[in-house]
Amino acid sequence: MTQQIIDTILKFVLTGVLGYLVSVIKNYKKKTNATNNALKIMLQNNLTNTYFVYSTKKKIPDYVYKNWLNMFKEYKNLGGNDFVDTLANKMDDWEFVSTDIIEK
């Protein structure tokens, strides 16, 4: 009889602990998703702004372009849409102005 009581108590405790852990994991996932979405939006905004700053001259400093490509890569890793791909394709014809900031 005592063993049944202990088993019953353990089942309730384990169920409660597992329920709590599932809840914690779900909340963590929600926060991570929100953070990733915010980061993706900020990257898209920065990529777009940089594009339009240099689009009229169709030339861009090499260090700016290198940073743009790094942001673009991370944007795509976060599941960014094809809108920025269109901008990247348009930049293929641009002149890349060499500076002494990036070591060759």
C-alpha positions as CSV (number, residue, x, y, z in Angstrom):
1,M,0.0,0.0,0.0
2,T,2.8,2.4,0.9
3,Q,4.5,1.7,-2.4
4,Q,1.3,2.6,-4.3
5,I,1.1,5.9,-2.5
6,I,4.7,6.7,-3.3
7,D,4.3,5.7,-7.0
8,T,1.1,7.8,-7.3
9,I,2.9,10.8,-5.7
10,L,5.9,10.3,-8.0
11,K,3.6,10.2,-11.1
12,F,2.0,13.5,-10.1
13,V,5.3,15.2,-9.4
14,L,6.8,14.0,-12.7
15,T,3.8,15.1,-14.6
16,G,4.0,18.5,-13.0
17,V,7.7,18.8,-13.7
18,L,7.3,17.8,-17.3
19,G,4.4,20.2,-17.8
20,Y,6.5,23.0,-16.3
21,L,9.5,22.2,-18.6
22,V,7.3,22.1,-21.7
23,S,5.9,25.5,-20.7
24,V,9.4,26.9,-20.2
25,I,10.5,25.6,-23.6
26,K,7.5,27.0,-25.4
27,N,8.1,30.4,-23.9
28,Y,11.8,30.3,-24.8
29,K,10.9,29.4,-28.4
30,K,8.4,32.3,-28.6
31,K,11.0,34.7,-27.4
32,T,13.6,33.3,-29.8
33,N,11.2,33.6,-32.7
34,A,10.3,37.1,-31.8
35,T,14.0,38.1,-31.5
36,N,14.8,36.4,-34.9
37,N,11.9,38.2,-36.6
38,A,12.9,41.6,-35.2
39,L,16.5,41.0,-36.3
40,K,15.3,39.9,-39.8
41,I,13.3,43.1,-40.1
42,M,16.2,45.3,-39.0
43,L,18.5,43.5,-41.4
44,Q,16.1,44.0,-44.3
45,N,15.7,47.7,-43.4
46,N,19.5,48.2,-43.3
47,L,20.0,46.3,-46.5
48,T,17.3,48.2,-48.3
49,N,18.5,51.6,-47.0
50,T,22.1,50.9,-48.0
51,Y,20.9,49.8,-51.5
52,F,19.0,53.0,-52.0
53,V,21.8,55.3,-50.7
54,Y,24.1,54.0,-53.4
55,S,21.6,53.1,-56.2
56,T,21.6,56.5,-57.9
57,K,25.3,56.4,-58.6
58,K,25.5,52.6,-59.1
59,K,28.8,52.5,-57.2
60,I,29.5,51.4,-53.7
61,P,32.7,51.4,-51.6
62,D,34.1,47.9,-51.1
63,Y,33.9,47.9,-47.3
64,V,30.2,48.9,-47.5
65,Y,29.5,46.2,-50.0
66,K,31.4,43.6,-47.9
67,N,29.2,44.6,-44.9
68,W,26.1,44.4,-47.1
69,L,27.0,40.9,-48.2
70,N,27.5,39.8,-44.6
71,M,24.2,41.2,-43.6
72,F,22.6,39.6,-46.6
73,K,23.9,36.2,-45.7
74,E,22.6,36.4,-42.2
75,Y,19.3,37.8,-43.4
76,K,18.9,34.7,-45.7
77,N,19.9,32.4,-42.8
78,L,17.0,33.8,-40.8
79,G,14.7,33.0,-43.6
80,G,14.5,36.4,-45.3
81,N,12.4,36.7,-48.4
82,D,13.3,37.2,-52.0
83,F,12.9,41.0,-52.0
84,V,16.5,41.5,-51.0
85,D,17.6,39.0,-53.6
86,T,16.2,41.4,-56.2
87,L,18.3,44.2,-54.7
88,A,21.4,41.9,-54.7
89,N,20.9,41.1,-58.4
90,K,20.6,44.7,-59.3
91,M,23.9,45.4,-57.5
92,D,25.8,43.0,-59.8
93,D,26.3,45.7,-62.4
94,W,27.5,48.3,-59.9
95,E,31.0,49.6,-59.7
96,F,32.9,48.6,-56.5
97,V,35.1,51.4,-55.3
98,S,38.3,50.1,-53.8
99,T,39.4,51.7,-50.5
100,D,42.4,51.1,-48.2
101,I,40.1,49.8,-45.5
102,I,39.8,46.3,-46.7
103,E,43.1,44.4,-47.0
104,K,43.5,42.6,-50.3
